[in-house]
Amino acid sequence: MRILFLCQYFPPEMGAPAARTHEHAREWVKLGHEVTVLCGLPNHPDGVIPEKYRGTLLYRERIDGVNVLRCWLYATPNRGVFRRSISFVSFMLSAMFFGALRAPACDVVVATSPQMLCGLAGYVIALVKRRPFVLEVRDLWPKQIIDLGAVTNPLIVGLLSGLERFMYHSARAVVTVAEATRDEIVGRGFAEDKVFTVTNGIDGDFFCPMERDSPVRQEHGWGGKIVVMYIGTHGLSHGLGTILDTAEMLLPRKDIQFVFVGAGAEREMLMQQAQDRYLKNVQFLPMQQKDLMPQFYAAADICLVPLKKRRVFLYNIPSKMFEIMACGRPIILGARGQAQKLLDEAGAGVAVEPEDPQAYAHAILKLADHPELREKYGRHGREHAVAHYSRARKAADFAGILERVCPR
């Protein structure tokens, strides 16, 4: 097949959409398919376009056998609804133009959501090229931003909800990343035989267990401390203020160190709160390159996966869970629904009530004082991830869905 895939984010940008799209595209190339990814000029999450990509409307390159077309967009930091909305609209319009006129011939057009405007761009390109359109739904959008209170205007809510229904109706196939998301979409009356699930996966050769006493641990002076680590976006969805509350409760435990690694809209606010509250057991590190991630996971004794207590997150499985499991580290999960189901099936850690600092503190103390329990959870998580969530296998499943909708 000749696959044209739209995703606003792509490496060197970090994050779940960039990683999933890159790894799937790379595997499709290995299967013999011709893959073109249409994305924006890299700028996530700080809004700064690297020098290499500046001053151009369309930048072409080839990464791991994948043809990458990077089109202009309004670059902005990953915070603030208004400016991010402008960025989404600019990518949609730019992608429509360059996808319709400059992208190579294809057999199928795929677009990933959120945000749904990327899906609309994919639909328009498929219409122009007269090819089937497939929509990937990673999170229920706009349900998630409505539940979080990021969008409250009834007119905008109505428009986004209408666009969502139109996208589900127009797509030849809809691919979700969690079975609960599929159930939700089918439950709204959309045809069951066109909605599929391809869960996230992991490259078990890259994300793998490493020595705890790594150079990362030595560099940051963690020594013999129990390191409780959060790696990822510091955003509206994650409720990281709860983790600061937990850290304050555990200040008397001088052997426990909290480490936040990443970037996001709430990072500066969280850093200020930690400083104002004299949380000497909390440390913030900037976003790291992907090739260092296994070392950071190895340096952690306990990994946190928190989410806010919202109904929409019952459908989510945070992609970082697969990375942590593959690296053999125990998880404390602040979420219910699909994410807890995965954790329980894998036996990879402990689930606590979201946004409950006392529950987090209790779980952290239990794991901190029982190294054999940490080892057991880490070992079970690694075994489960490798056995059931190979990225190569998931990419092949996705390719099979695309083959079903492609013209013969």
GUMI-339601 format. One record per residue (C-alpha): residue in one letter; residue number from 1; y, x, z. Coordinates in steps of 0.25 Angstrom, whole numbers. Each point is the difference from the previous one (the first is absolute). Layout:
! residues N
a | NUM | Y | X | Z;
...
END
This chain:
! residues 408
m | 1 | 0 | 0 | 0;
r | 2 | 15 | 3 | -1;
i | 3 | 6 | -4 | 13;
l | 4 | 15 | -1 | 2;
f | 5 | 2 | -1 | 16;
l | 6 | 14 | -3 | 6;
c | 7 | 3 | 5 | 14;
q | 8 | 14 | 3 | 5;
y | 9 | -5 | 12 | 8;
f | 10 | -9 | 12 | -4;
p | 11 | -2 | 14 | 5;
p | 12 | 7 | 9 | 4;
e | 13 | 4 | -13 | 7;
m | 14 | -8 | -2 | 13;
g | 15 | -5 | -14 | 5;
a | 16 | -12 | -10 | -3;
p | 17 | 5 | -5 | -14;
a | 18 | 2 | 14 | -5;
a | 19 | -13 | 5 | 5;
r | 20 | -9 | -12 | -4;
t | 21 | 6 | 0 | -14;
h | 22 | -1 | 15 | -2;
e | 23 | -15 | 1 | 5;
h | 24 | -4 | -12 | -8;
a | 25 | 6 | 5 | -13;
r | 26 | -6 | 13 | 2;
e | 27 | -14 | -6 | 2;
w | 28 | 2 | -9 | -13;
v | 29 | 3 | 13 | -8;
k | 30 | -13 | 6 | 5;
l | 31 | -7 | -13 | -5;
g | 32 | 6 | 3 | -14;
h | 33 | 11 | -10 | 0;
e | 34 | 14 | 3 | -5;
v | 35 | 10 | -3 | 11;
t | 36 | 15 | 0 | 0;
v | 37 | 8 | -3 | 13;
l | 38 | 14 | -5 | -1;
c | 39 | 8 | 3 | 13;
g | 40 | 14 | 3 | 5;
l | 41 | 6 | 13 | 1;
p | 42 | -5 | 6 | 14;
n | 43 | 10 | -3 | 11;
h | 44 | -8 | -7 | 11;
p | 45 | 2 | 0 | 12;
d | 46 | 14 | 7 | 1;
g | 47 | 6 | -4 | -13;
v | 48 | 2 | 14 | -5;
i | 49 | -5 | 3 | -14;
p | 50 | -6 | 14 | -2;
e | 51 | 8 | 9 | -9;
k | 52 | -11 | 1 | -10;
y | 53 | 1 | -15 | -3;
r | 54 | 15 | -2 | 0;
g | 55 | 9 | -3 | -12;
t | 56 | -10 | -8 | -8;
l | 57 | -4 | -14 | -3;
l | 58 | -14 | 3 | -3;
y | 59 | -8 | 12 | 5;
r | 60 | -14 | 2 | -6;
e | 61 | -11 | 9 | 7;
r | 62 | -15 | 0 | 1;
i | 63 | -7 | 1 | 14;
d | 64 | -15 | 1 | 2;
g | 65 | -2 | -5 | -15;
v | 66 | 9 | -12 | 3;
n | 67 | 12 | -3 | -9;
v | 68 | 12 | -2 | 9;
l | 69 | 13 | -7 | -5;
r | 70 | 11 | 1 | 10;
c | 71 | 12 | -9 | -3;
w | 72 | 13 | -1 | 6;
l | 73 | 3 | -9 | 12;
y | 74 | 11 | -1 | 11;
a | 75 | -5 | 10 | 11;
t | 76 | 3 | -4 | 14;
p | 77 | -6 | 4 | 14;
n | 78 | -11 | -9 | 5;
r | 79 | 9 | -9 | 9;
g | 80 | 9 | -11 | -2;
v | 81 | -4 | -13 | -7;
f | 82 | 12 | -1 | -10;
r | 83 | -1 | 14 | -6;
r | 84 | -15 | 0 | 0;
s | 85 | 1 | -13 | -8;
i | 86 | 9 | 6 | -10;
s | 87 | -10 | 11 | -1;
f | 88 | -11 | -10 | -3;
v | 89 | 8 | -7 | -10;
s | 90 | 4 | 13 | -7;
f | 91 | -15 | 4 | -1;
m | 92 | -4 | -13 | -6;
l | 93 | 10 | 0 | -11;
s | 94 | -2 | 15 | -3;
a | 95 | -15 | -2 | 0;
m | 96 | 1 | -12 | -9;
f | 97 | 8 | 8 | -10;
f | 98 | -7 | 13 | -1;
g | 99 | -14 | -7 | 2;
a | 100 | 2 | -9 | -12;
l | 101 | 7 | 10 | -9;
r | 102 | -5 | 14 | 4;
a | 103 | -14 | -2 | 7;
p | 104 | -12 | 3 | -9;
a | 105 | -9 | -10 | -5;
c | 106 | -9 | -6 | 10;
d | 107 | -12 | -10 | 2;
v | 108 | 5 | -5 | 14;
v | 109 | 12 | 0 | 8;
v | 110 | -1 | 1 | 16;
a | 111 | 11 | -1 | 10;
t | 112 | 0 | 1 | 15;
s | 113 | 7 | -8 | 10;
p | 114 | 7 | 1 | 9;
q | 115 | 11 | -1 | -4;
m | 116 | -3 | -12 | -9;
l | 117 | 12 | 4 | -10;
c | 118 | -10 | 11 | -4;
g | 119 | -10 | -11 | -4;
l | 120 | 10 | -7 | -8;
a | 121 | 3 | 12 | -8;
g | 122 | -14 | 2 | -3;
y | 123 | -2 | -15 | -4;
v | 124 | 12 | 2 | -10;
i | 125 | -6 | 13 | -6;
a | 126 | -13 | -7 | -2;
l | 127 | 6 | -11 | -7;
v | 128 | 8 | 9 | -9;
k | 129 | -13 | 8 | -3;
r | 130 | -9 | -12 | -1;
r | 131 | -9 | 6 | 10;
p | 132 | -7 | -6 | 13;
f | 133 | 8 | 1 | 13;
v | 134 | -7 | 4 | 13;
l | 135 | 8 | -1 | 13;
e | 136 | -4 | 8 | 12;
v | 137 | 4 | -6 | 14;
r | 138 | 0 | 11 | 11;
d | 139 | 8 | -9 | 10;
l | 140 | 3 | -15 | -1;
w | 141 | 14 | 1 | -5;
p | 142 | 10 | -7 | 3;
k | 143 | -8 | -6 | 12;
q | 144 | 1 | 14 | 7;
i | 145 | 15 | 2 | -1;
i | 146 | 2 | -15 | 4;
d | 147 | -8 | 1 | 12;
l | 148 | 7 | 13 | 4;
g | 149 | 13 | -7 | -1;
a | 150 | 5 | 10 | -11;
v | 151 | 3 | -12 | -9;
t | 152 | 5 | -13 | 6;
n | 153 | 9 | -6 | -11;
p | 154 | -7 | -13 | -4;
l | 155 | 4 | 1 | -15;
i | 156 | -6 | 15 | -1;
v | 157 | -12 | -4 | 8;
g | 158 | -2 | -12 | -10;
l | 159 | 2 | 9 | -12;
l | 160 | -10 | 11 | 5;
s | 161 | -10 | -10 | 3;
g | 162 | 1 | -6 | -14;
l | 163 | -1 | 13 | -6;
e | 164 | -13 | 3 | 8;
r | 165 | -6 | -13 | -5;
f | 166 | 4 | 3 | -14;
m | 167 | -6 | 14 | 1;
y | 168 | -14 | -5 | 5;
h | 169 | 0 | -11 | -10;
s | 170 | 3 | 10 | -12;
a | 171 | -9 | 11 | 3;
r | 172 | -13 | 1 | -7;
a | 173 | -5 | 6 | 13;
v | 174 | 5 | 2 | 14;
v | 175 | -5 | 12 | 8;
t | 176 | 2 | 0 | 15;
v | 177 | -3 | 12 | 10;
a | 178 | -6 | -9 | 11;
e | 179 | -9 | -12 | 0;
a | 180 | 9 | -8 | 9;
t | 181 | 11 | 1 | -10;
r | 182 | -10 | -5 | -11;
d | 183 | -3 | -12 | 9;
e | 184 | 14 | -3 | 2;
i | 185 | 3 | 0 | -15;
v | 186 | -12 | -8 | -4;
g | 187 | 3 | -10 | 12;
r | 188 | 14 | -3 | -7;
g | 189 | -8 | -5 | -12;
f | 190 | -1 | 11 | -10;
a | 191 | -13 | 2 | -7;
e | 192 | -10 | 7 | 8;
d | 193 | -7 | 7 | -12;
k | 194 | 13 | 8 | -3;
v | 195 | 3 | 5 | 14;
f | 196 | -7 | 13 | 4;
t | 197 | 0 | 10 | 11;
v | 198 | 0 | 15 | -1;
t | 199 | 3 | 6 | 14;
n | 200 | 7 | 13 | 2;
g | 201 | -9 | 12 | 0;
i | 202 | 0 | 15 | 3;
d | 203 | -2 | 13 | -6;
g | 204 | -10 | 5 | 10;
d | 205 | 0 | 15 | -5;
f | 206 | 15 | 1 | 2;
f | 207 | 1 | -9 | 13;
c | 208 | -10 | 7 | 9;
p | 209 | -2 | 5 | 14;
m | 210 | 6 | 14 | 3;
e | 211 | 2 | 8 | 12;
r | 212 | 8 | -6 | 11;
d | 213 | 7 | 13 | 3;
s | 214 | 6 | 2 | -13;
p | 215 | 13 | 7 | -4;
v | 216 | 8 | -13 | 1;
r | 217 | -4 | -2 | 15;
q | 218 | 4 | 15 | 3;
e | 219 | 13 | -1 | -8;
h | 220 | 5 | -12 | 8;
g | 221 | -4 | 5 | 13;
w | 222 | -10 | -11 | 4;
g | 223 | -10 | 9 | 6;
g | 224 | -10 | -7 | 9;
k | 225 | 8 | -13 | 0;
i | 226 | -6 | -13 | -4;
v | 227 | 8 | -4 | -13;
v | 228 | 2 | -14 | -3;
m | 229 | 5 | -1 | -14;
y | 230 | 6 | -10 | -10;
i | 231 | 1 | 4 | -14;
g | 232 | 7 | -9 | -10;
t | 233 | 12 | -8 | -3;
h | 234 | 9 | -3 | 11;
g | 235 | 4 | -14 | -4;
l | 236 | 2 | -14 | 3;
s | 237 | -15 | -4 | 0;
h | 238 | -5 | 10 | 10;
g | 239 | 6 | -3 | 13;
l | 240 | 2 | 14 | 4;
g | 241 | 9 | -3 | 11;
t | 242 | -12 | -5 | 8;
i | 243 | -6 | 14 | -1;
l | 244 | 13 | 6 | 6;
d | 245 | -2 | -10 | 11;
t | 246 | -15 | 5 | 2;
a | 247 | 5 | 14 | 0;
e | 248 | 10 | -3 | 11;
m | 249 | -11 | -6 | 8;
l | 250 | -9 | 12 | -1;
l | 251 | 11 | 10 | 3;
p | 252 | -7 | 4 | 13;
r | 253 | -12 | 5 | -9;
k | 254 | 6 | 14 | -3;
d | 255 | -13 | 3 | -9;
i | 256 | 3 | -11 | -10;
q | 257 | 10 | 2 | -12;
f | 258 | 4 | -11 | -9;
v | 259 | 3 | 5 | -15;
f | 260 | 7 | -8 | -11;
v | 261 | -2 | 5 | -14;
g | 262 | 7 | -6 | -12;
a | 263 | 13 | -7 | -4;
g | 264 | 5 | -14 | -1;
a | 265 | 11 | -10 | 2;
e | 266 | -1 | 0 | 16;
r | 267 | -3 | 15 | 2;
e | 268 | 14 | 4 | 4;
m | 269 | 1 | -12 | 9;
l | 270 | -13 | 4 | 7;
m | 271 | 4 | 14 | 1;
q | 272 | 13 | -4 | 7;
q | 273 | -7 | -9 | 9;
a | 274 | -10 | 11 | 4;
q | 275 | 12 | 9 | 3;
d | 276 | 8 | -11 | 8;
r | 277 | -13 | -3 | 9;
y | 278 | -3 | 15 | 2;
l | 279 | -14 | -1 | -6;
k | 280 | -4 | 15 | 1;
n | 281 | -14 | -4 | -4;
v | 282 | 4 | -5 | -14;
q | 283 | 2 | 9 | -12;
f | 284 | 5 | -4 | -14;
l | 285 | -4 | 8 | -12;
p | 286 | 5 | -3 | -15;
m | 287 | -9 | -5 | -11;
q | 288 | -11 | 11 | -4;
q | 289 | -6 | 4 | -13;
k | 290 | -13 | -7 | -3;
d | 291 | -8 | 12 | 0;
l | 292 | 3 | 2 | 15;
m | 293 | -4 | -13 | 4;
p | 294 | -15 | 4 | 4;
q | 295 | 6 | 11 | 8;
f | 296 | 9 | -10 | 8;
y | 297 | -11 | -10 | 2;
a | 298 | -9 | 12 | 5;
a | 299 | 11 | 4 | 10;
a | 300 | 0 | -15 | 6;
d | 301 | -9 | -4 | 11;
i | 302 | 4 | -15 | -2;
c | 303 | 6 | -7 | -12;
l | 304 | 8 | -12 | 1;
v | 305 | 0 | -12 | -10;
p | 306 | 11 | -10 | 5;
l | 307 | 5 | -12 | -7;
k | 308 | 9 | -11 | 5;
k | 309 | -6 | -13 | 6;
r | 310 | 2 | -9 | -13;
r | 311 | -10 | -9 | -7;
v | 312 | 2 | 7 | -13;
f | 313 | -6 | 12 | 5;
l | 314 | -14 | -7 | 3;
y | 315 | -2 | 3 | -15;
n | 316 | 4 | 14 | 0;
i | 317 | -9 | 13 | 1;
p | 318 | 10 | 12 | 1;
s | 319 | -5 | 11 | -10;
k | 320 | 2 | 10 | 11;
m | 321 | -12 | -5 | 7;
f | 322 | -9 | 6 | -11;
e | 323 | 7 | 13 | 1;
i | 324 | -2 | 1 | 15;
m | 325 | -14 | -5 | -1;
a | 326 | -4 | 10 | -11;
c | 327 | 7 | 12 | 9;
g | 328 | -9 | -4 | 12;
r | 329 | 11 | -4 | 9;
p | 330 | -1 | -12 | 10;
i | 331 | 10 | -12 | -3;
i | 332 | 8 | -9 | 10;
l | 333 | 3 | -12 | -9;
g | 334 | 11 | -9 | 4;
a | 335 | -4 | -11 | -10;
r | 336 | -10 | -12 | -1;
g | 337 | -6 | -7 | -12;
q | 338 | -6 | 9 | -12;
a | 339 | 5 | 13 | 6;
q | 340 | -8 | -3 | 13;
k | 341 | -12 | -4 | -8;
l | 342 | -1 | 13 | -7;
l | 343 | 2 | 8 | 13;
d | 344 | -11 | -8 | 7;
e | 345 | -9 | 1 | -12;
a | 346 | 2 | 15 | 0;
g | 347 | 0 | 2 | 15;
a | 348 | 12 | 9 | -2;
g | 349 | 9 | -3 | 12;
v | 350 | 6 | -10 | 9;
a | 351 | 9 | -12 | -4;
v | 352 | 11 | -5 | 9;
e | 353 | 9 | -11 | 0;
p | 354 | 12 | 3 | -9;
e | 355 | 13 | 3 | 6;
d | 356 | -6 | 1 | 14;
p | 357 | 4 | 14 | 6;
q | 358 | -9 | -2 | 12;
a | 359 | -12 | -2 | -9;
y | 360 | 3 | 12 | -8;
a | 361 | 2 | 8 | 13;
h | 362 | -14 | -5 | 5;
a | 363 | -7 | 4 | -13;
i | 364 | 7 | 14 | -1;
l | 365 | -4 | 3 | 15;
k | 366 | -14 | -4 | -3;
l | 367 | -1 | 9 | -12;
a | 368 | 8 | 11 | 6;
d | 369 | -10 | 1 | 12;
h | 370 | -13 | -2 | -8;
p | 371 | -1 | 11 | -11;
e | 372 | -14 | -4 | -3;
l | 373 | 5 | -14 | -4;
r | 374 | 10 | 6 | -9;
e | 375 | -11 | 8 | -7;
k | 376 | -8 | -12 | -1;
y | 377 | 10 | -9 | -6;
g | 378 | 4 | 11 | -10;
r | 379 | -14 | 3 | -4;
h | 380 | -3 | -15 | -3;
g | 381 | 13 | -2 | -8;
r | 382 | -3 | 12 | -9;
e | 383 | -14 | -5 | -3;
h | 384 | 5 | -14 | -3;
a | 385 | 12 | 5 | -9;
v | 386 | -9 | 9 | -8;
a | 387 | -11 | -10 | -1;
h | 388 | 8 | -12 | -4;
y | 389 | 14 | 4 | -5;
s | 390 | -2 | 10 | -10;
r | 391 | 13 | 0 | -9;
a | 392 | -8 | 4 | -12;
r | 393 | -9 | -13 | 2;
k | 394 | 12 | -9 | 3;
a | 395 | 7 | 5 | -13;
a | 396 | -13 | -3 | -8;
d | 397 | 0 | -14 | 6;
f | 398 | 14 | -2 | -4;
a | 399 | -3 | 5 | -14;
g | 400 | -11 | -10 | -2;
i | 401 | 10 | -11 | 3;
l | 402 | 10 | 5 | -11;
e | 403 | -12 | 1 | -9;
r | 404 | -3 | -15 | 2;
v | 405 | 14 | -4 | -5;
c | 406 | 2 | 10 | -11;
p | 407 | -1 | -5 | -14;
r | 408 | -13 | 4 | -6;
END
